[in-house]
Amino acid sequence: MKRRYIEIMDTTLRDGEQTSGVSFSASEKLALAQSLLTEVKVDRVEVASARVSAGELEAVQQITRWAEGAGYLQKIEVLTFVDGQASIDWVLASGARVMNLLTKGSVNHLTYQLKKTPEEHFADIEELLTRAQQHDLQANIYLEDWSNGMHNSPDYVYQFLDFLSTQPIRRILLPDTLGVLTPADTYQFVSAIVSRYPNLHFDFHAHNDYDLSIANVMEAIRAGAHGLHLTVNGLGERAGNAPMASAIAVLRDFMPDVRTGVVEKSLYQVSKLVETFSGLRIPDNKPVVGDNVFTQTAGIHADGDKKNNLYFNTLLPERFGRKRSYALGKTSGKANIENNLRELGIQLPESDLKKVTQRVIELGDLKEMVTREDLPYIISDVLNTNTLVSRVEVLNYVLTHSKDLKPSATLRVRIDDEQFEENAQGDGQYDAFMNALKKIYGKKKMTLPTLTDYAVRIPTGGHTDALCETIITWKHQNNEFKTRGLDSDQAVSAIKATQKMLNTLE
């Protein structure tokens, strides 16, 4: 079966830049245009609006200089306006050769914004297209507010399309400018237009105000649209545009009669690039490109993946240059932990695996997620702890730290069957803790080892909620030994390391 080719036009650099707070620099626009055309391999990129600023002109000039040398100049498009010669002069100065002319696709916009009749508007467009031809510029036509035009003034839309069918244009661009279409509307409107004008090329441009952009994309293609306008990460005004990664995945998996030239494996890379340049973080649960969308958290799911991939679907992470991961937390089971240990090249006996699993569950109650990088620390902590007989236990403690007051600690400790309580001050919270502990051991006529080194580390890439490992070196009767403590709180990890020291002495 011959599959119908769908053109993909990316408008991240134009419509996506209308996202509140987003403004790409000239160098960022160039980098993104290069990535979209050479790595993602979209068919076209809309890079700017004409006449916006001197900086915008410089950005387009950089892009067109590169594109001309690389053979991509005809894929660079600029939004222009029905303004006589002004937009044309701007496009010529920018070095671009393709203009996307913004016109009025509804009677409301025509009447209240332009205050013109259809005939006057069409005459202005015809004059501008003639000028564009004289400068050898290619033109596509946006019908702004087209979706409302089809709802409220379809006769005008068809009158307009009849006129455009006589003009020297390449494509007609149908935007759901205010994001008001339902999937049923989209199919009805696009199919009616495509069947009436079989020789014209129509692009569909979805907005996501009702979270229907991908559903509308599917229906537009099913109705016969020839191209789509998408943005990376769904950037765009208000609720944004149809997100590229989701749209490409949907076309491939649910519409086998169509194809695109987009390279799926490059979608995640360009998504992270746009995240960095825009300053807008990708939601963790955003389909295809979110951090958590290929992460299994529940232990039963990880177990099912081991047993004939029971929890896989066709949306495999490898398609997008990503890997499946297994989150570690209070819902983890042994299968989750085994999968992560395998990635680290670690195998544990069943008995040790159970101990590590239990510790991960306990830590999951204290912090949102335990990472794979935490596992070696947890293994060391659990397996070393289980070799000790717990004769000494720090039962309770209160640590205080206040501005201009010395830190203090109050603690209760069990030594065999006796309990002791003391408080003390110190130069820091841990120093205060040790001073209180020395008072307790003084009652027992016992001295504590000398602390000779104190080191704290977190796993590579850890954040403020990362597990913290405290490694303390002690000297006792000319012998040195180390103890480790692990917790999401640095002070607590030091106390745990100290408790291990106390039991080592005992």
ABEGO torsion letter per residue (X at the ends): XBBBBBBBBBAAAAAAAABBGBBBBAAAAAAAAAAAAAAAGBABBBABBBGABAAAAAAAAAAAAAAAAAGAAAABBBBBBBAEAAAAAAAAAAGBABBBBBBBABAAAAAAAAGBBAAAAAAAAAAAAAAAAAAGBBBBBBBBGAAAAAAABAAAAAAAAAAAAABBBABBBBBBAAGABBAAAAAAAAAAAAAABAABBBBBBBBAAAGAAAAAAAAAAAAGBABBBBBBGGBEBEAEBBBAAAAAAAAAAABAABBBABBAAAAAAAAAAAAAAAGBBBBAABBGABAAAABBABAAAAAAAABGGAABBABBAAAAGBBBBBBBBAABBAAAAAAAAAAAGBBBBAAAAAAAAAAAAAAAAABABBBAAAAAAAAAAAAAAAABBBABBBABBBBBBBBGBBBBBBBBBBBEABBBBBBBBBABAAAAAAAAAAAAAAAAGBBBBBBABBBBBBBBGBBAABBBBBBBBBBBGGBBBBBBBBBABAAAAAAAAAAAAAAAAX
